[in-house]
Amino acid sequence: MSANPISRFPIPKLEEMPEDIRSMLLTVQQKAGFIPNVFLALAHRPAEFRAFFAYHDALMEKEAGLTKAEREMIVVATSGANDCQYCVVAHGAILRIRAKNPLIADQVAVNYRKADIPPRQTAMLEFAMKVALNSGAIVDADFAPLRAQGFSDDDIWDIAAIAAFFALSNRMANVTSMRPNDEFYLMGRVAKVK
């Protein structure tokens, strides 16, 4: 267990947060058993907190198109490339749970090209990585491998939007020195204690 601070910036006390944010954090805590540090760190700026999580949920909680595991896979791969410890650890935990695979997050974070994933997901991650690391070089030809794997235009938009949104998230997590919660490290690796 680390005693390091969870952010370089002030963390407001729960009772001092705006009611809507406090309520959201308590709901997350009830569901997860803890409050992920990203919620606490971003609560420092309430208007940005609301905008961040509204866009996060619009991208990550969709029921159509990409699976929720594929969405998390994009986050883990691009966050690894962006050296974002918080997002690799936190979203790696979510990926392990959503994919029902205790190995996948580590494989994808380190080198998705060698991960045990199908060609469809490799094509998805190739495009996501280009969005995250070299979006200015994207050309029409980059869309062909995605379409060959059956991705729709809406799916391709989602791949790009998730990679782009988490590029922002990765950078803010690094600037704030956001520390992953200890709870994330074992999630999806060991059976949940009831």
Beta strands, then each sheet from edge to edge (+ up, - down):
end
